[in-house]
Amino acid sequence: MRINVSSYIPGTSPVHACDARVKIVLLAAYSVTLFLVRSWAGIALCALLFAAVAAASRVPIRRFFGLLVPVYVIVAFTVLFNGFSFDVSQAVVEAPAALGDVSAGIFTTWAPVPLIGSFGLVPAGLARGCFFALRIVLLVVGSLVVTYTTTSTDLTNALGDFLRPLKRIGVPSDDIAMVFSLALRFIPVTAEEFGRVHDAQWARGASFAEGSLWERLRAWQTVLIPLFVGLFRRADSLAVAMDARCYGAPDAERTSFAPRAFSLSSGAVLAAGLAACAGMAVWL
């Protein structure tokens, strides 16, 4: 049993080459913009912006939408809860404002449609639900652009750069970045260890899908206990290795093997992206 938890997709696209700090800042600006736009034109431009960046990244589009199964559930509930009402008479009163400050202008004059008793369809609410659903999907796929085109090392280094000004007030920014790096590193390690232990127990005759609930829980116990023991063993070995390399030595400033310079092209991309997000947020 093997679990694929890798997210970075190697490539040579302009998005891959872009500074990780720029991508993180633009992702934050894009996320804020998604919640500030109030029209279908604005959400359409946000979708067009994602499509352009995704095309520039050269990442197959199926990789973006293949991981959205949990998001699809949230989207479905969003559309259903906004599009249907248990009391359409109350929805009739609230119909003019049913789009929740979204100036979409779609179905706002349509009356609710009773289906069973007081339960019925609210067209304006359905439009509102679809609008909010698009926000959620674009927010998730936008973050996937960054994770697919940025290595965990670059993400960690970018986090360290963002936290570095806090060192003046005593915040251990380097240690926080290291913790973040180790957490990312242990995700595939945990998946690898889980697959190894699961296969070993399965080869010994363990059954994980048969028997009563209690029997299946006992079968998984033979996987979880060795898994945690193995992870603690790896963590102990890592601690010994870091101590042997004098990590955390007092009065020792941590340096970088490859110093990162903020180039002029990165500044231009950052300025253009922020200007686009600000324009959509203000006028749409």
Residue, then its C-alpha position, 0 to 999 in steps of 0.5 A: m500500500r503506497i500513498n502518493v503525497s508528493s505535491y511538487i511537480p518539477g518543471t521549467s515554466p515561468v511559474h516554477a522560476c518565479d520567486a517563492r516569496v512572490k508567489i506566496v504574496l500573490l496567493a494571499a492577494y488573490s485569496v483576498t480578492l476572491f472575497l472582495v469581488r461582488s459581481w460575476a464579471g469579477i469572479a470570471l476575471c479571477a477564473l481567467l487569471f487562474a487559467a492564465v497562470a495554470a497554463a503558464s505553469r504547464v501543469p496538467i489541468r487534471r492535476f488541479f481538479g483531481l484532488l478536489v473531491p472533498v472540496y466538491v462535497i463542500v461546494a455541493f452543500t453550499v449550492l444546496f443550502n443556498g438554493f433551497s429553502f424550507d420556508v419559501s414564504q420567508a424567501v419571498v420577503e428576502a428575495p431582493a437581497a438574496l444574493g448577499d451583497v453580490s451584484a450579480g443581477i441573476f434571478t433576483t426578480w424570480a419568485p421562489v418555486p414551491l416544491i413540497g409544501s413550504f419547501g422549494l427552490v430559491p433561484a436567487g439563492l441558487a445564483r448566490g450558492c454558485f457564486f460562493a462555490l466558485r469562490i471556494v474552488l478558485l481559492v483551492v486551485g489557486s493554492l495548488v498552483v503554488t504547491y505544484t510549482t514550489t519545492s518545500t525547501d523554497l517554501t520554508n526559505a520564504l517563510g524564514d524570510f517573512l519571519r526574519p524581521l521578527k528576530r528584532i523582538g526576540v522571535p526565533s524565526d529560524d527555528i520556526a522555519m526549521v519546524f515548518s521544514l521538518a513538518l513538511r518533510f515528515i509528511p512523505v516519511t509518515a506515508e512511507e512508514f505507514g505503507r511499509v508497516h501495512d504491507a508487512q502486516w498484510a503479508r502476515g495475514a492481517s485482515f483490515a476489511e473483514g470481521s466485526l468493527w472491533e476486530r478491524l480496529r484490533a487489526w489496525q492496531t497492529v499497524l498504528i503502534p509500529l508506525f508511531v514507534g518507527l516515527f519516534r525512532r526516526a525523530d530521535s535519530l534526527a535529533v541526534a544528527m542535528d545535535a551532532r551538527c551543533y544546531g542551536a548553538p548559542d551566539a551562532e547566526r544561521t546562514s544560507f548555502a544559496p543566498r536568495a536575491f530579490s530580482l528586478s523581474s520578481g519585483a515587476v511580477l509582484a507589482a503587476g499581480l498586486a495591481a491586478c488584484a487591487g483593480m478587481a477588488v476595487w472596481l468589480 
